[in-house]
Amino acid sequence: MSVATLKMVTLDSSDAARDGAFWHAVLGWEIAHSGDGYAMQSGPGGLSLGLGTIPDHEPPGWPNQHGSKQFHLDLAVDDLDAAAVRCVELGATLPDEQPGESWRVLLDPSGHPFCLTQAANWG
């Protein structure tokens, strides 16, 4: 029996409204809240993504040479290249450092690494 159910992941941000708009466009999740330094997206199965503006926010490091990344999101897509291009158009950065061929690492507008992966690989 599990102890808990994951309901929300919250990311520190340099601009929660901007990052909320970015993640809304990438994930297509409903905007549950945006304003006053906080944004939240409501996704499937009751899962939410929160973003909170933090003064003097420093993005995690990429590539992760000193253990500062902490965690990242893996997103399943049908076409890696097309999805990467669209994410960049929405405000992401595609760093030169790419550790593999079957996924793309991008950075959201606040610098959080996330990966695009082939949906077919998830079964």
Short mmCIF file of the C-alpha atoms (twelve columns), coordinates in Angstrom:
data_MODEL
# 
_entry.id   MODEL 
# 
loop_
_atom_site.group_PDB 
_atom_site.id 
_atom_site.type_symbol 
_atom_site.label_atom_id 
_atom_site.label_alt_id 
_atom_site.label_comp_id 
_atom_site.label_asym_id 
_atom_site.label_seq_id 
_atom_site.Cartn_x 
_atom_site.Cartn_y 
_atom_site.Cartn_z 
_atom_site.pdbx_PDB_model_num 
ATOM 1   C CA . MET A 1   0.000  0.000  0.000   1 
ATOM 2   C CA . SER A 2   1.346  3.411  -0.907  1 
ATOM 3   C CA . VAL A 3   1.911  6.150  1.624   1 
ATOM 4   C CA . ALA A 4   0.938  9.032  -0.649  1 
ATOM 5   C CA . THR A 5   -0.248 10.060 -4.105  1 
ATOM 6   C CA . LEU A 6   1.676  12.625 -6.152  1 
ATOM 7   C CA . LYS A 7   -0.653 15.520 -6.946  1 
ATOM 8   C CA . MET A 8   1.646  18.402 -7.880  1 
ATOM 9   C CA . VAL A 9   5.196  19.208 -8.844  1 
ATOM 10  C CA . THR A 10  6.223  22.808 -8.114  1 
ATOM 11  C CA . LEU A 11  9.193  24.522 -9.734  1 
ATOM 12  C CA . ASP A 12  10.962 27.665 -8.583  1 
ATOM 13  C CA . SER A 13  10.905 30.300 -11.301 1 
ATOM 14  C CA . SER A 14  12.322 33.689 -12.185 1 
ATOM 15  C CA . ASP A 15  8.891  34.626 -13.660 1 
ATOM 16  C CA . ALA A 16  5.973  32.337 -12.787 1 
ATOM 17  C CA . ALA A 17  3.497  33.964 -15.209 1 
ATOM 18  C CA . ARG A 18  5.917  33.589 -18.147 1 
ATOM 19  C CA . ASP A 19  6.787  30.009 -17.217 1 
ATOM 20  C CA . GLY A 20  3.124  29.169 -16.639 1 
ATOM 21  C CA . ALA A 21  2.303  30.356 -20.166 1 
ATOM 22  C CA . PHE A 22  5.245  28.340 -21.534 1 
ATOM 23  C CA . TRP A 23  4.207  25.092 -19.816 1 
ATOM 24  C CA . HIS A 24  0.553  25.652 -20.777 1 
ATOM 25  C CA . ALA A 25  1.607  25.870 -24.436 1 
ATOM 26  C CA . VAL A 26  3.925  22.843 -24.184 1 
ATOM 27  C CA . LEU A 27  1.611  20.526 -22.218 1 
ATOM 28  C CA . GLY A 28  -1.786 21.895 -23.205 1 
ATOM 29  C CA . TRP A 29  -2.912 21.681 -19.572 1 
ATOM 30  C CA . GLU A 30  -5.588 24.001 -18.213 1 
ATOM 31  C CA . ILE A 31  -4.384 27.203 -16.532 1 
ATOM 32  C CA . ALA A 32  -5.752 26.890 -13.001 1 
ATOM 33  C CA . HIS A 33  -4.076 30.090 -11.719 1 
ATOM 34  C CA . SER A 34  -1.705 32.777 -12.962 1 
ATOM 35  C CA . GLY A 35  -0.745 35.888 -11.018 1 
ATOM 36  C CA . ASP A 36  0.833  37.269 -7.860  1 
ATOM 37  C CA . GLY A 37  4.081  35.364 -8.389  1 
ATOM 38  C CA . TYR A 38  2.435  31.964 -8.809  1 
ATOM 39  C CA . ALA A 39  1.039  29.924 -11.687 1 
ATOM 40  C CA . MET A 40  -0.530 26.476 -11.771 1 
ATOM 41  C CA . GLN A 41  -1.492 24.074 -14.556 1 
ATOM 42  C CA . SER A 42  -4.082 21.309 -14.049 1 
ATOM 43  C CA . GLY A 43  -3.304 18.108 -15.914 1 
ATOM 44  C CA . PRO A 44  -4.780 14.655 -16.371 1 
ATOM 45  C CA . GLY A 45  -5.528 12.432 -13.419 1 
ATOM 46  C CA . GLY A 46  -5.523 15.353 -10.991 1 
ATOM 47  C CA . LEU A 47  -1.790 16.035 -11.488 1 
ATOM 48  C CA . SER A 48  -0.781 19.708 -11.375 1 
ATOM 49  C CA . LEU A 49  2.334  21.728 -12.170 1 
ATOM 50  C CA . GLY A 50  2.992  24.765 -9.997  1 
ATOM 51  C CA . LEU A 51  5.458  27.592 -10.619 1 
ATOM 52  C CA . GLY A 52  6.504  30.091 -7.976  1 
ATOM 53  C CA . THR A 53  8.501  33.273 -8.574  1 
ATOM 54  C CA . ILE A 54  11.575 33.305 -6.348  1 
ATOM 55  C CA . PRO A 55  13.635 36.500 -5.976  1 
ATOM 56  C CA . ASP A 56  17.186 36.009 -7.280  1 
ATOM 57  C CA . HIS A 57  16.243 32.648 -8.817  1 
ATOM 58  C CA . GLU A 58  19.265 30.764 -10.134 1 
ATOM 59  C CA . PRO A 59  18.575 28.058 -12.710 1 
ATOM 60  C CA . PRO A 60  19.972 24.565 -12.219 1 
ATOM 61  C CA . GLY A 61  23.177 23.777 -14.095 1 
ATOM 62  C CA . TRP A 62  23.262 22.067 -17.488 1 
ATOM 63  C CA . PRO A 63  25.176 20.064 -18.289 1 
ATOM 64  C CA . ASN A 64  24.917 18.675 -14.788 1 
ATOM 65  C CA . GLN A 65  28.571 18.673 -13.754 1 
ATOM 66  C CA . HIS A 66  28.144 19.415 -10.057 1 
ATOM 67  C CA . GLY A 67  24.868 17.727 -9.125  1 
ATOM 68  C CA . SER A 68  22.863 20.959 -9.292  1 
ATOM 69  C CA . LYS A 69  20.125 19.768 -11.691 1 
ATOM 70  C CA . GLN A 70  18.276 17.858 -8.937  1 
ATOM 71  C CA . PHE A 71  15.482 16.544 -11.218 1 
ATOM 72  C CA . HIS A 72  13.887 17.053 -14.621 1 
ATOM 73  C CA . LEU A 73  10.667 16.292 -16.480 1 
ATOM 74  C CA . ASP A 74  10.502 13.685 -19.264 1 
ATOM 75  C CA . LEU A 75  7.887  14.494 -21.913 1 
ATOM 76  C CA . ALA A 76  6.731  11.958 -24.512 1 
ATOM 77  C CA . VAL A 77  6.404  13.325 -28.072 1 
ATOM 78  C CA . ASP A 78  5.715  11.827 -31.494 1 
ATOM 79  C CA . ASP A 79  8.440  13.772 -33.357 1 
ATOM 80  C CA . LEU A 80  11.575 14.822 -31.431 1 
ATOM 81  C CA . ASP A 81  12.794 17.413 -33.901 1 
ATOM 82  C CA . ALA A 82  9.405  19.061 -34.468 1 
ATOM 83  C CA . ALA A 83  8.682  19.153 -30.738 1 
ATOM 84  C CA . ALA A 84  12.104 20.671 -29.987 1 
ATOM 85  C CA . VAL A 85  11.578 23.378 -32.628 1 
ATOM 86  C CA . ARG A 86  8.140  24.203 -31.203 1 
ATOM 87  C CA . CYS A 87  9.453  24.365 -27.629 1 
ATOM 88  C CA . VAL A 88  12.195 26.772 -28.745 1 
ATOM 89  C CA . GLU A 89  9.561  28.912 -30.487 1 
ATOM 90  C CA . LEU A 90  7.680  29.004 -27.172 1 
ATOM 91  C CA . GLY A 91  10.749 30.187 -25.231 1 
ATOM 92  C CA . ALA A 92  12.859 27.110 -24.450 1 
ATOM 93  C CA . THR A 93  16.578 26.864 -25.165 1 
ATOM 94  C CA . LEU A 94  18.179 23.888 -26.891 1 
ATOM 95  C CA . PRO A 95  21.667 23.576 -25.369 1 
ATOM 96  C CA . ASP A 96  24.596 22.284 -27.431 1 
ATOM 97  C CA . GLU A 97  25.245 19.535 -24.860 1 
ATOM 98  C CA . GLN A 98  23.003 16.595 -25.845 1 
ATOM 99  C CA . PRO A 99  23.734 13.260 -24.139 1 
ATOM 100 C CA . GLY A 100 21.947 10.945 -26.555 1 
ATOM 101 C CA . GLU A 101 20.160 10.414 -29.854 1 
ATOM 102 C CA . SER A 102 16.776 9.186  -28.605 1 
ATOM 103 C CA . TRP A 103 15.871 12.340 -26.637 1 
ATOM 104 C CA . ARG A 104 16.462 16.096 -26.609 1 
ATOM 105 C CA . VAL A 105 17.361 18.088 -23.510 1 
ATOM 106 C CA . LEU A 106 15.906 21.594 -23.448 1 
ATOM 107 C CA . LEU A 107 15.811 24.344 -20.827 1 
ATOM 108 C CA . ASP A 108 12.554 26.079 -19.938 1 
ATOM 109 C CA . PRO A 109 12.545 29.914 -19.746 1 
ATOM 110 C CA . SER A 110 13.804 29.777 -16.121 1 
ATOM 111 C CA . GLY A 111 16.564 27.316 -17.048 1 
ATOM 112 C CA . HIS A 112 15.080 24.025 -15.782 1 
ATOM 113 C CA . PRO A 113 16.220 21.090 -17.918 1 
ATOM 114 C CA . PHE A 114 13.524 18.868 -19.383 1 
ATOM 115 C CA . CYS A 115 13.700 16.024 -21.891 1 
ATOM 116 C CA . LEU A 116 11.646 15.275 -24.953 1 
ATOM 117 C CA . THR A 117 11.494 11.534 -25.549 1 
ATOM 118 C CA . GLN A 118 9.916  9.362  -28.228 1 
ATOM 119 C CA . ALA A 119 6.363  8.471  -27.163 1 
ATOM 120 C CA . ALA A 120 6.722  5.061  -28.825 1 
ATOM 121 C CA . ASN A 121 9.505  4.182  -26.374 1 
ATOM 122 C CA . TRP A 122 7.101  4.438  -23.430 1 
ATOM 123 C CA . GLY A 123 4.989  1.514  -24.612 1 
# 
